Amino acid sequence: MYRSTVGYTCDYYYGSATISEGSSNAAAVREIQDIINRHTDYPIWLSVDGSFGTNTRTAVAWLQSHHDIAGGADGIVGSHTWNYLRR
């Protein structure tokens, strides 16, 4: 992971589209999973498999809740969550 013009990235995805459970955007999901693993204090290591299932949704909701990310703990990676992940 390194810091780029978009903030922290793992080189899977550079965008900021809203991503939620069941998303078909595997590159964005891998980016979310890898950043959560490497750059947050989430206590469980996620598989970086590009599948936004229950484990990833739970990790995102936990992160949103424990870090008071605007919008609440809905498990959806929107602009506020991307901003937190990319900081």
N, CA, C and O atoms as a CHARMM CRD file, in Angstrom:
* protein
*
  348
    1    1 MET  N      0.84100  -1.16700   0.00000 PROA 1      0.00000
    2    1 MET  CA     0.00000   0.00000   0.00000 PROA 1      0.00000
    3    1 MET  C      0.88900   1.23400   0.00000 PROA 1      0.00000
    4    1 MET  O      1.94000   1.26200   0.64000 PROA 1      0.00000
    5    2 TYR  N      0.46900   2.20600  -0.69600 PROA 2      0.00000
    6    2 TYR  CA     1.20800   3.46100  -0.70500 PROA 2      0.00000
    7    2 TYR  C      0.24000   4.62100  -0.82600 PROA 2      0.00000
    8    2 TYR  O     -0.94200   4.43100  -1.11300 PROA 2      0.00000
    9    3 ARG  N      0.74000   5.80200  -0.61000 PROA 3      0.00000
   10    3 ARG  CA    -0.07100   7.01200  -0.67900 PROA 3      0.00000
   11    3 ARG  C      0.04300   7.56900  -2.09400 PROA 3      0.00000
   12    3 ARG  O      1.14700   7.76900  -2.60200 PROA 3      0.00000
   13    4 SER  N     -1.08300   7.81400  -2.71600 PROA 4      0.00000
   14    4 SER  CA    -1.10600   8.35600  -4.07300 PROA 4      0.00000
   15    4 SER  C     -1.93000   9.63400  -4.07500 PROA 4      0.00000
   16    4 SER  O     -2.23600  10.19200  -3.02100 PROA 4      0.00000
   17    5 THR  N     -2.27800  10.08300  -5.25100 PROA 5      0.00000
   18    5 THR  CA    -3.09800  11.29700  -5.34800 PROA 5      0.00000
   19    5 THR  C     -4.51400  11.07500  -4.81600 PROA 5      0.00000
   20    5 THR  O     -5.20800  12.04600  -4.51400 PROA 5      0.00000
   21    6 VAL  N     -4.95700   9.82700  -4.69600 PROA 6      0.00000
   22    6 VAL  CA    -6.27800   9.55700  -4.13100 PROA 6      0.00000
   23    6 VAL  C     -6.19100   9.21500  -2.64700 PROA 6      0.00000
   24    6 VAL  O     -7.22100   8.95800  -2.02300 PROA 6      0.00000
   25    7 GLY  N     -5.01200   9.20400  -2.07700 PROA 7      0.00000
   26    7 GLY  CA    -4.82500   8.78900  -0.68900 PROA 7      0.00000
   27    7 GLY  C     -4.24900   7.38300  -0.65900 PROA 7      0.00000
   28    7 GLY  O     -3.57300   6.96200  -1.59800 PROA 7      0.00000
   29    8 TYR  N     -4.51600   6.66200   0.41700 PROA 8      0.00000
   30    8 TYR  CA    -4.00100   5.29600   0.49600 PROA 8      0.00000
   31    8 TYR  C     -4.65600   4.43200  -0.57000 PROA 8      0.00000
   32    8 TYR  O     -5.85900   4.52400  -0.81400 PROA 8      0.00000
   33    9 THR  N     -3.85200   3.60000  -1.19500 PROA 9      0.00000
   34    9 THR  CA    -4.35800   2.69000  -2.21400 PROA 9      0.00000
   35    9 THR  C     -3.56500   1.39300  -2.17600 PROA 9      0.00000
   36    9 THR  O     -2.41100   1.36200  -1.74700 PROA 9      0.00000
   37   10 CYS  N     -4.19400   0.34300  -2.62500 PROA 10     0.00000
   38   10 CYS  CA    -3.54500  -0.95900  -2.76100 PROA 10     0.00000
   39   10 CYS  C     -3.45600  -1.34100  -4.23300 PROA 10     0.00000
   40   10 CYS  O     -3.13600  -2.48000  -4.57100 PROA 10     0.00000
   41   11 ASP  N     -3.74300  -0.37400  -5.10800 PROA 11     0.00000
   42   11 ASP  CA    -3.64100  -0.52200  -6.56100 PROA 11     0.00000
   43   11 ASP  C     -4.67500  -1.44400  -7.20800 PROA 11     0.00000
   44   11 ASP  O     -4.46400  -1.91600  -8.32600 PROA 11     0.00000
   45   12 TYR  N     -5.76900  -1.70200  -6.53300 PROA 12     0.00000
   46   12 TYR  CA    -6.84100  -2.47000  -7.15500 PROA 12     0.00000
   47   12 TYR  C     -7.85800  -1.54200  -7.81700 PROA 12     0.00000
   48   12 TYR  O     -8.42500  -1.86000  -8.86200 PROA 12     0.00000
   49   13 TYR  N     -8.07900  -0.36500  -7.17300 PROA 13     0.00000
   50   13 TYR  CA    -9.17700   0.51100  -7.59300 PROA 13     0.00000
   51   13 TYR  C     -8.87300   1.92300  -7.11600 PROA 13     0.00000
   52   13 TYR  O     -8.43300   2.11800  -5.98400 PROA 13     0.00000
   53   14 TYR  N     -9.10700   2.90800  -7.97600 PROA 14     0.00000
   54   14 TYR  CA    -8.82200   4.29900  -7.62800 PROA 14     0.00000
   55   14 TYR  C    -10.07400   5.15800  -7.52700 PROA 14     0.00000
   56   14 TYR  O     -9.97900   6.34800  -7.22700 PROA 14     0.00000
   57   15 GLY  N    -11.21800   4.59100  -7.76800 PROA 15     0.00000
   58   15 GLY  CA   -12.45900   5.35100  -7.77000 PROA 15     0.00000
   59   15 GLY  C    -13.07500   5.50200  -6.39700 PROA 15     0.00000
   60   15 GLY  O    -12.44000   5.23500  -5.37700 PROA 15     0.00000
   61   16 SER  N    -14.32000   5.93400  -6.39000 PROA 16     0.00000
   62   16 SER  CA   -15.03500   6.12800  -5.12800 PROA 16     0.00000
   63   16 SER  C    -16.53200   5.82800  -5.27500 PROA 16     0.00000
   64   16 SER  O    -17.36600   6.43600  -4.60500 PROA 16     0.00000
   65   17 ALA  N    -16.85200   4.89000  -6.15300 PROA 17     0.00000
   66   17 ALA  CA   -18.25400   4.50900  -6.34600 PROA 17     0.00000
   67   17 ALA  C    -18.80700   3.89100  -5.06500 PROA 17     0.00000
   68   17 ALA  O    -18.06500   3.28500  -4.29200 PROA 17     0.00000
   69   18 THR  N    -20.09400   4.04200  -4.84500 PROA 18     0.00000
   70   18 THR  CA   -20.73000   3.41200  -3.69000 PROA 18     0.00000
   71   18 THR  C    -20.72600   1.89800  -3.89800 PROA 18     0.00000
   72   18 THR  O    -21.16400   1.39400  -4.93300 PROA 18     0.00000
   73   19 ILE  N    -20.22100   1.18600  -2.88900 PROA 19     0.00000
   74   19 ILE  CA   -20.07400  -0.26700  -2.97000 PROA 19     0.00000
   75   19 ILE  C    -20.79600  -0.89200  -1.77600 PROA 19     0.00000
   76   19 ILE  O    -20.63900  -0.44500  -0.63900 PROA 19     0.00000
   77   20 SER  N    -21.58500  -1.92700  -2.04900 PROA 20     0.00000
   78   20 SER  CA   -22.32300  -2.59400  -0.97800 PROA 20     0.00000
   79   20 SER  C    -22.32500  -4.10200  -1.19100 PROA 20     0.00000
   80   20 SER  O    -21.81300  -4.60900  -2.18900 PROA 20     0.00000
   81   21 GLU  N    -22.90900  -4.79800  -0.23600 PROA 21     0.00000
   82   21 GLU  CA   -22.94600  -6.25900  -0.29200 PROA 21     0.00000
   83   21 GLU  C    -23.52200  -6.72000  -1.62500 PROA 21     0.00000
   84   21 GLU  O    -24.54100  -6.20500  -2.08600 PROA 21     0.00000
   85   22 GLY  N    -22.86500  -7.68900  -2.23200 PROA 22     0.00000
   86   22 GLY  CA   -23.29500  -8.22500  -3.51200 PROA 22     0.00000
   87   22 GLY  C    -22.73500  -7.47400  -4.70600 PROA 22     0.00000
   88   22 GLY  O    -23.06000  -7.80500  -5.84600 PROA 22     0.00000
   89   23 SER  N    -21.90100  -6.47100  -4.47000 PROA 23     0.00000
   90   23 SER  CA   -21.34000  -5.67300  -5.56100 PROA 23     0.00000
   91   23 SER  C    -20.57500  -6.55300  -6.54400 PROA 23     0.00000
   92   23 SER  O    -19.90400  -7.50900  -6.15700 PROA 23     0.00000
   93   24 SER  N    -20.69200  -6.21000  -7.81500 PROA 24     0.00000
   94   24 SER  CA   -19.95400  -6.94200  -8.84500 PROA 24     0.00000
   95   24 SER  C    -18.62700  -6.26100  -9.18000 PROA 24     0.00000
   96   24 SER  O    -17.90200  -6.72500 -10.05900 PROA 24     0.00000
   97   25 ASN  N    -18.30200  -5.16700  -8.48900 PROA 25     0.00000
   98   25 ASN  CA   -17.05300  -4.44000  -8.73300 PROA 25     0.00000
   99   25 ASN  C    -15.95400  -5.06400  -7.87500 PROA 25     0.00000
  100   25 ASN  O    -15.61200  -4.53900  -6.81500 PROA 25     0.00000
  101   26 ALA  N    -15.40500  -6.18600  -8.34000 PROA 26     0.00000
  102   26 ALA  CA   -14.42400  -6.94500  -7.55700 PROA 26     0.00000
  103   26 ALA  C    -13.17300  -6.13400  -7.24600 PROA 26     0.00000
  104   26 ALA  O    -12.59800  -6.28700  -6.16800 PROA 26     0.00000
  105   27 ALA  N    -12.73900  -5.27400  -8.16500 PROA 27     0.00000
  106   27 ALA  CA   -11.53400  -4.47000  -7.91600 PROA 27     0.00000
  107   27 ALA  C    -11.76200  -3.51300  -6.74800 PROA 27     0.00000
  108   27 ALA  O    -10.89000  -3.36300  -5.89200 PROA 27     0.00000
  109   28 ALA  N    -12.91700  -2.87100  -6.70700 PROA 28     0.00000
  110   28 ALA  CA   -13.22500  -1.94900  -5.60600 PROA 28     0.00000
  111   28 ALA  C    -13.33000  -2.70200  -4.28900 PROA 28     0.00000
  112   28 ALA  O    -12.86600  -2.22000  -3.25500 PROA 28     0.00000
  113   29 VAL  N    -13.93300  -3.87200  -4.32300 PROA 29     0.00000
  114   29 VAL  CA   -14.07700  -4.67000  -3.10400 PROA 29     0.00000
  115   29 VAL  C    -12.70600  -5.11900  -2.60000 PROA 29     0.00000
  116   29 VAL  O    -12.44600  -5.06900  -1.39700 PROA 29     0.00000
  117   30 ARG  N    -11.83000  -5.55500  -3.49800 PROA 30     0.00000
  118   30 ARG  CA   -10.46500  -5.91500  -3.08500 PROA 30     0.00000
  119   30 ARG  C     -9.76000  -4.72200  -2.43600 PROA 30     0.00000
  120   30 ARG  O     -9.07600  -4.86900  -1.42400 PROA 30     0.00000
  121   31 GLU  N     -9.93500  -3.54900  -3.02700 PROA 31     0.00000
  122   31 GLU  CA    -9.33200  -2.33100  -2.47600 PROA 31     0.00000
  123   31 GLU  C     -9.83100  -2.09800  -1.04800 PROA 31     0.00000
  124   31 GLU  O     -9.03600  -1.82800  -0.14800 PROA 31     0.00000
  125   32 ILE  N    -11.12400  -2.20100  -0.84600 PROA 32     0.00000
  126   32 ILE  CA   -11.71700  -2.01600   0.48200 PROA 32     0.00000
  127   32 ILE  C    -11.15900  -3.04600   1.45500 PROA 32     0.00000
  128   32 ILE  O    -10.72300  -2.69300   2.55100 PROA 32     0.00000
  129   33 GLN  N    -11.17000  -4.30700   1.06300 PROA 33     0.00000
  130   33 GLN  CA   -10.69800  -5.37700   1.94000 PROA 33     0.00000
  131   33 GLN  C     -9.22900  -5.19600   2.31700 PROA 33     0.00000
  132   33 GLN  O     -8.85900  -5.34700   3.48100 PROA 33     0.00000
  133   34 ASP  N     -8.39900  -4.87300   1.33400 PROA 34     0.00000
  134   34 ASP  CA    -6.96300  -4.73300   1.59100 PROA 34     0.00000
  135   34 ASP  C     -6.65900  -3.51200   2.45600 PROA 34     0.00000
  136   34 ASP  O     -5.81200  -3.58600   3.34500 PROA 34     0.00000
  137   35 ILE  N     -7.33600  -2.39300   2.20900 PROA 35     0.00000
  138   35 ILE  CA    -7.11500  -1.20800   3.04600 PROA 35     0.00000
  139   35 ILE  C     -7.57700  -1.48300   4.47500 PROA 35     0.00000
  140   35 ILE  O     -6.89600  -1.09600   5.42500 PROA 35     0.00000
  141   36 ILE  N     -8.71200  -2.13800   4.64400 PROA 36     0.00000
  142   36 ILE  CA    -9.16400  -2.47400   5.99600 PROA 36     0.00000
  143   36 ILE  C     -8.11300  -3.33100   6.69100 PROA 36     0.00000
  144   36 ILE  O     -7.79700  -3.09800   7.85800 PROA 36     0.00000
  145   37 ASN  N     -7.57400  -4.31000   5.99300 PROA 37     0.00000
  146   37 ASN  CA    -6.54600  -5.17600   6.58600 PROA 37     0.00000
  147   37 ASN  C     -5.28500  -4.40800   6.96300 PROA 37     0.00000
  148   37 ASN  O     -4.75600  -4.59500   8.05900 PROA 37     0.00000
  149   38 ARG  N     -4.81000  -3.57100   6.09600 PROA 38     0.00000
  150   38 ARG  CA    -3.49900  -2.94500   6.26800 PROA 38     0.00000
  151   38 ARG  C     -3.50000  -1.59900   6.98300 PROA 38     0.00000
  152   38 ARG  O     -2.48700  -1.19800   7.55500 PROA 38     0.00000
  153   39 HSD  N     -4.63500  -0.90100   6.95300 PROA 39     0.00000
  154   39 HSD  CA    -4.61400   0.48200   7.40200 PROA 39     0.00000
  155   39 HSD  C     -5.63400   0.81200   8.49200 PROA 39     0.00000
  156   39 HSD  O     -5.77900   1.97700   8.86300 PROA 39     0.00000
  157   40 THR  N     -6.33600  -0.18500   9.00500 PROA 40     0.00000
  158   40 THR  CA    -7.29900   0.07600  10.07200 PROA 40     0.00000
  159   40 THR  C     -7.02400  -0.86000  11.24100 PROA 40     0.00000
  160   40 THR  O     -6.16400  -1.73800  11.16300 PROA 40     0.00000
  161   41 ASP  N     -7.75600  -0.66100  12.30800 PROA 41     0.00000
  162   41 ASP  CA    -7.60200  -1.49000  13.50000 PROA 41     0.00000
  163   41 ASP  C     -8.66700  -2.58600  13.58800 PROA 41     0.00000
  164   41 ASP  O     -8.93100  -3.11100  14.67000 PROA 41     0.00000
  165   42 TYR  N     -9.27800  -2.92900  12.44800 PROA 42     0.00000
  166   42 TYR  CA   -10.26700  -4.01600  12.46200 PROA 42     0.00000
  167   42 TYR  C     -9.57000  -5.29200  12.92300 PROA 42     0.00000
  168   42 TYR  O     -8.52900  -5.65100  12.37200 PROA 42     0.00000
  169   43 PRO  N    -10.12300  -5.99200  13.93200 PROA 43     0.00000
  170   43 PRO  CA    -9.39700  -7.09200  14.56600 PROA 43     0.00000
  171   43 PRO  C     -9.36800  -8.41900  13.81600 PROA 43     0.00000
  172   43 PRO  O     -8.69000  -9.35000  14.25000 PROA 43     0.00000
  173   44 ILE  N    -10.07500  -8.52800  12.72000 PROA 44     0.00000
  174   44 ILE  CA   -10.12300  -9.79200  11.97500 PROA 44     0.00000
  175   44 ILE  C     -9.59600  -9.55400  10.57000 PROA 44     0.00000
  176   44 ILE  O    -10.00200  -8.59200   9.91900 PROA 44     0.00000
  177   45 TRP  N     -8.69800 -10.41300  10.08700 PROA 45     0.00000
  178   45 TRP  CA    -8.12000 -10.28300   8.75000 PROA 45     0.00000
  179   45 TRP  C     -9.13700 -10.74900   7.72500 PROA 45     0.00000
  180   45 TRP  O     -9.65900 -11.86000   7.82200 PROA 45     0.00000
  181   46 LEU  N     -9.41800  -9.90500   6.74300 PROA 46     0.00000
  182   46 LEU  CA   -10.35200 -10.24900   5.68000 PROA 46     0.00000
  183   46 LEU  C     -9.63800 -10.94000   4.52700 PROA 46     0.00000
  184   46 LEU  O     -8.48200 -10.63300   4.23500 PROA 46     0.00000
  185   47 SER  N    -10.31200 -11.85800   3.88100 PROA 47     0.00000
  186   47 SER  CA    -9.80900 -12.41600   2.62700 PROA 47     0.00000
  187   47 SER  C     -9.93500 -11.33300   1.57100 PROA 47     0.00000
  188   47 SER  O    -10.98600 -10.70400   1.44900 PROA 47     0.00000
  189   48 VAL  N     -8.87800 -11.11100   0.81100 PROA 48     0.00000
  190   48 VAL  CA    -8.91400 -10.12300  -0.27100 PROA 48     0.00000
  191   48 VAL  C     -9.29800 -10.88400  -1.53500 PROA 48     0.00000
  192   48 VAL  O     -8.45500 -11.21700  -2.36900 PROA 48     0.00000
  193   49 ASP  N    -10.60300 -11.14800  -1.64800 PROA 49     0.00000
  194   49 ASP  CA   -11.10000 -12.00200  -2.72300 PROA 49     0.00000
  195   49 ASP  C    -12.04400 -11.28300  -3.68200 PROA 49     0.00000
  196   49 ASP  O    -12.49200 -11.87600  -4.66400 PROA 49     0.00000
  197   50 GLY  N    -12.35100 -10.01400  -3.41200 PROA 50     0.00000
  198   50 GLY  CA   -13.22200  -9.26400  -4.30300 PROA 50     0.00000
  199   50 GLY  C    -14.69300  -9.56000  -4.12800 PROA 50     0.00000
  200   50 GLY  O    -15.51700  -9.08200  -4.90800 PROA 50     0.00000
  201   51 SER  N    -15.03500 -10.33200  -3.12700 PROA 51     0.00000
  202   51 SER  CA   -16.42600 -10.68100  -2.87100 PROA 51     0.00000
  203   51 SER  C    -16.93700  -9.90500  -1.66100 PROA 51     0.00000
  204   51 SER  O    -16.45000 -10.10000  -0.54800 PROA 51     0.00000
  205   52 PHE  N    -17.91200  -9.02700  -1.87300 PROA 52     0.00000
  206   52 PHE  CA   -18.48100  -8.22600  -0.78800 PROA 52     0.00000
  207   52 PHE  C    -19.62300  -9.02400  -0.18200 PROA 52     0.00000
  208   52 PHE  O    -20.78900  -8.86300  -0.54500 PROA 52     0.00000
  209   53 GLY  N    -19.25500  -9.88400   0.74600 PROA 53     0.00000
  210   53 GLY  CA   -20.23300 -10.70900   1.43600 PROA 53     0.00000
  211   53 GLY  C    -20.39900 -10.26100   2.86700 PROA 53     0.00000
  212   53 GLY  O    -20.09200  -9.12100   3.21700 PROA 53     0.00000
  213   54 THR  N    -20.88800 -11.16500   3.69100 PROA 54     0.00000
  214   54 THR  CA   -21.18600 -10.87000   5.08400 PROA 54     0.00000
  215   54 THR  C    -19.95900 -10.39900   5.85800 PROA 54     0.00000
  216   54 THR  O    -20.05600  -9.44500   6.63000 PROA 54     0.00000
  217   55 ASN  N    -18.80000 -11.04900   5.67000 PROA 55     0.00000
  218   55 ASN  CA   -17.60700 -10.67500   6.42600 PROA 55     0.00000
  219   55 ASN  C    -17.15000  -9.25400   6.09900 PROA 55     0.00000
  220   55 ASN  O    -16.76800  -8.50200   6.99600 PROA 55     0.00000
  221   56 THR  N    -17.18900  -8.89100   4.83500 PROA 56     0.00000
  222   56 THR  CA   -16.77900  -7.53700   4.44700 PROA 56     0.00000
  223   56 THR  C    -17.79800  -6.51700   4.93200 PROA 56     0.00000
  224   56 THR  O    -17.41500  -5.46300   5.44100 PROA 56     0.00000
  225   57 ARG  N    -19.08400  -6.80700   4.78600 PROA 57     0.00000
  226   57 ARG  CA   -20.11700  -5.89400   5.27500 PROA 57     0.00000
  227   57 ARG  C    -19.96700  -5.68100   6.77400 PROA 57     0.00000
  228   57 ARG  O    -20.07900  -4.55100   7.24800 PROA 57     0.00000
  229   58 THR  N    -19.71700  -6.74500   7.52900 PROA 58     0.00000
  230   58 THR  CA   -19.52600  -6.63700   8.97700 PROA 58     0.00000
  231   58 THR  C    -18.31000  -5.77900   9.30300 PROA 58     0.00000
  232   58 THR  O    -18.35600  -4.95900  10.22000 PROA 58     0.00000
  233   59 ALA  N    -17.22200  -5.96400   8.55900 PROA 59     0.00000
  234   59 ALA  CA   -16.00900  -5.17100   8.78700 PROA 59     0.00000
  235   59 ALA  C    -16.25800  -3.69600   8.50800 PROA 59     0.00000
  236   59 ALA  O    -15.82300  -2.83600   9.27500 PROA 59     0.00000
  237   60 VAL  N    -16.95200  -3.40000   7.42100 PROA 60     0.00000
  238   60 VAL  CA   -17.24700  -2.01000   7.07000 PROA 60     0.00000
  239   60 VAL  C    -18.15200  -1.38600   8.12800 PROA 60     0.00000
  240   60 VAL  O    -17.90000  -0.26100   8.56100 PROA 60     0.00000
  241   61 ALA  N    -19.19000  -2.08400   8.54800 PROA 61     0.00000
  242   61 ALA  CA   -20.10600  -1.55400   9.57000 PROA 61     0.00000
  243   61 ALA  C    -19.36400  -1.33500  10.89100 PROA 61     0.00000
  244   61 ALA  O    -19.58600  -0.32800  11.56400 PROA 61     0.00000
  245   62 TRP  N    -18.49300  -2.26100  11.26300 PROA 62     0.00000
  246   62 TRP  CA   -17.69500  -2.10800  12.49000 PROA 62     0.00000
  247   62 TRP  C    -16.83000  -0.86000  12.39600 PROA 62     0.00000
  248   62 TRP  O    -16.76900  -0.06000  13.32900 PROA 62     0.00000
  249   63 LEU  N    -16.16500  -0.70500  11.26200 PROA 63     0.00000
  250   63 LEU  CA   -15.30200   0.45700  11.05300 PROA 63     0.00000
  251   63 LEU  C    -16.10700   1.75500  11.14000 PROA 63     0.00000
  252   63 LEU  O    -15.68100   2.71200  11.78700 PROA 63     0.00000
  253   64 GLN  N    -17.24700   1.78400  10.49700 PROA 64     0.00000
  254   64 GLN  CA   -18.09500   2.97600  10.51900 PROA 64     0.00000
  255   64 GLN  C    -18.54900   3.30700  11.93900 PROA 64     0.00000
  256   64 GLN  O    -18.56700   4.47100  12.33800 PROA 64     0.00000
  257   65 SER  N    -18.90700   2.29000  12.68400 PROA 65     0.00000
  258   65 SER  CA   -19.37900   2.48300  14.04400 PROA 65     0.00000
  259   65 SER  C    -18.26000   2.91800  14.99100 PROA 65     0.00000
  260   65 SER  O    -18.42100   3.86800  15.75600 PROA 65     0.00000
  261   66 HSD  N    -17.14300   2.22700  14.93600 PROA 66     0.00000
  262   66 HSD  CA   -16.03700   2.48800  15.86600 PROA 66     0.00000
  263   66 HSD  C    -15.24400   3.75800  15.55700 PROA 66     0.00000
  264   66 HSD  O    -14.48900   4.24000  16.40100 PROA 66     0.00000
  265   67 HSD  N    -15.41200   4.29100  14.36600 PROA 67     0.00000
  266   67 HSD  CA   -14.67700   5.50100  13.99400 PROA 67     0.00000
  267   67 HSD  C    -15.61800   6.66600  13.65700 PROA 67     0.00000
  268   67 HSD  O    -15.21200   7.66200  13.05700 PROA 67     0.00000
  269   68 ASP  N    -16.87800   6.51200  14.05700 PROA 68     0.00000
  270   68 ASP  CA   -17.87500   7.58300  13.89000 PROA 68     0.00000
  271   68 ASP  C    -17.87500   8.18000  12.48500 PROA 68     0.00000
  272   68 ASP  O    -17.86300   9.39900  12.30900 PROA 68     0.00000
  273   69 ILE  N    -17.89000   7.30100  11.50100 PROA 69     0.00000
  274   69 ILE  CA   -17.91700   7.75800  10.11400 PROA 69     0.00000
  275   69 ILE  C    -19.32100   8.25500   9.79500 PROA 69     0.00000
  276   69 ILE  O    -20.30900   7.56800  10.05300 PROA 69     0.00000
  277   70 ALA  N    -19.39700   9.44900   9.23500 PROA 70     0.00000
  278   70 ALA  CA   -20.68500  10.07100   8.92500 PROA 70     0.00000
  279   70 ALA  C    -21.53900   9.14400   8.07400 PROA 70     0.00000
  280   70 ALA  O    -21.03100   8.44600   7.19700 PROA 70     0.00000
  281   71 GLY  N    -22.81200   9.14400   8.33500 PROA 71     0.00000
  282   71 GLY  CA   -23.73000   8.29000   7.58900 PROA 71     0.00000
  283   71 GLY  C    -24.14500   7.06900   8.37600 PROA 71     0.00000
  284   71 GLY  O    -25.11700   6.40200   8.02100 PROA 71     0.00000
  285   72 GLY  N    -23.42400   6.76700   9.44000 PROA 72     0.00000
  286   72 GLY  CA   -23.78100   5.63800  10.29200 PROA 72     0.00000
  287   72 GLY  C    -23.20200   4.32100   9.82400 PROA 72     0.00000
  288   72 GLY  O    -22.56000   4.23000   8.77700 PROA 72     0.00000
  289   73 ALA  N    -23.44700   3.31200  10.62700 PROA 73     0.00000
  290   73 ALA  CA   -22.89700   1.97900  10.39000 PROA 73     0.00000
  291   73 ALA  C    -23.84500   1.14800   9.54100 PROA 73     0.00000
  292   73 ALA  O    -24.51200   0.24100  10.03800 PROA 73     0.00000
  293   74 ASP  N    -23.89600   1.47000   8.25100 PROA 74     0.00000
  294   74 ASP  CA   -24.80600   0.75000   7.35100 PROA 74     0.00000
  295   74 ASP  C    -24.11300  -0.34700   6.55000 PROA 74     0.00000
  296   74 ASP  O    -24.78000  -1.10400   5.84400 PROA 74     0.00000
  297   75 GLY  N    -22.77300  -0.44900   6.64700 PROA 75     0.00000
  298   75 GLY  CA   -22.04700  -1.48500   5.91000 PROA 75     0.00000
  299   75 GLY  C    -21.88400  -1.18900   4.43600 PROA 75     0.00000
  300   75 GLY  O    -21.45700  -2.05400   3.67200 PROA 75     0.00000
  301   76 ILE  N    -22.22100   0.03100   4.02500 PROA 76     0.00000
  302   76 ILE  CA   -22.09900   0.44800   2.63000 PROA 76     0.00000
  303   76 ILE  C    -20.93100   1.41300   2.51900 PROA 76     0.00000
  304   76 ILE  O    -20.82400   2.35000   3.31000 PROA 76     0.00000
  305   77 VAL  N    -20.06100   1.19700   1.55200 PROA 77     0.00000
  306   77 VAL  CA   -18.91400   2.07600   1.36600 PROA 77     0.00000
  307   77 VAL  C    -19.30400   3.17600   0.38700 PROA 77     0.00000
  308   77 VAL  O    -19.25400   3.00500  -0.83100 PROA 77     0.00000
  309   78 GLY  N    -19.69400   4.31300   0.96500 PROA 78     0.00000
  310   78 GLY  CA   -20.02800   5.50200   0.19400 PROA 78     0.00000
  311   78 GLY  C    -18.91900   6.52700   0.35000 PROA 78     0.00000
  312   78 GLY  O    -17.80500   6.18100   0.74400 PROA 78     0.00000
  313   79 SER  N    -19.20800   7.76600   0.05100 PROA 79     0.00000
  314   79 SER  CA   -18.16800   8.80000   0.03800 PROA 79     0.00000
  315   79 SER  C    -17.49500   9.00200   1.39100 PROA 79     0.00000
  316   79 SER  O    -16.27700   9.17100   1.44400 PROA 79     0.00000
  317   80 HSD  N    -18.25200   8.98900   2.48100 PROA 80     0.00000
  318   80 HSD  CA   -17.65100   9.20800   3.79900 PROA 80     0.00000
  319   80 HSD  C    -16.71400   8.06300   4.17900 PROA 80     0.00000
  320   80 HSD  O    -15.64200   8.29200   4.73900 PROA 80     0.00000
  321   81 THR  N    -17.11700   6.85100   3.87500 PROA 81     0.00000
  322   81 THR  CA   -16.27000   5.68800   4.20100 PROA 81     0.00000
  323   81 THR  C    -15.04000   5.65900   3.30600 PROA 81     0.00000
  324   81 THR  O    -13.94200   5.37400   3.78400 PROA 81     0.00000
  325   82 TRP  N    -15.19900   5.94900   2.01600 PROA 82     0.00000
  326   82 TRP  CA   -14.03500   6.03400   1.13100 PROA 82     0.00000
  327   82 TRP  C    -13.06200   7.08900   1.65100 PROA 82     0.00000
  328   82 TRP  O    -11.85500   6.85100   1.69700 PROA 82     0.00000
  329   83 ASN  N    -13.58400   8.25700   2.04500 PROA 83     0.00000
  330   83 ASN  CA   -12.71300   9.31000   2.57600 PROA 83     0.00000
  331   83 ASN  C    -11.93100   8.82500   3.78200 PROA 83     0.00000
  332   83 ASN  O    -10.74700   9.13100   3.91600 PROA 83     0.00000
  333   84 TYR  N    -12.57600   8.07300   4.66100 PROA 84     0.00000
  334   84 TYR  CA   -11.87800   7.53800   5.82500 PROA 84     0.00000
  335   84 TYR  C    -10.79700   6.53300   5.39300 PROA 84     0.00000
  336   84 TYR  O     -9.66500   6.59000   5.87400 PROA 84     0.00000
  337   85 LEU  N    -11.14600   5.63700   4.50500 PROA 85     0.00000
  338   85 LEU  CA   -10.19700   4.61100   4.05400 PROA 85     0.00000
  339   85 LEU  C     -9.01800   5.21400   3.29600 PROA 85     0.00000
  340   85 LEU  O     -7.89800   4.71300   3.39800 PROA 85     0.00000
  341   86 ARG  N     -9.25600   6.27300   2.54400 PROA 86     0.00000
  342   86 ARG  CA    -8.21600   6.87900   1.70600 PROA 86     0.00000
  343   86 ARG  C     -7.37500   7.93100   2.42700 PROA 86     0.00000
  344   86 ARG  O     -6.40000   8.42300   1.86000 PROA 86     0.00000
  345   87 ARG  N     -7.72200   8.28000   3.64100 PROA 87     0.00000
  346   87 ARG  CA    -7.04300   9.39100   4.33300 PROA 87     0.00000
  347   87 ARG  C     -5.55900   9.26000   4.41200 PROA 87     0.00000
  348   87 ARG  O     -4.89100  10.13100   4.96900 PROA 87     0.00000
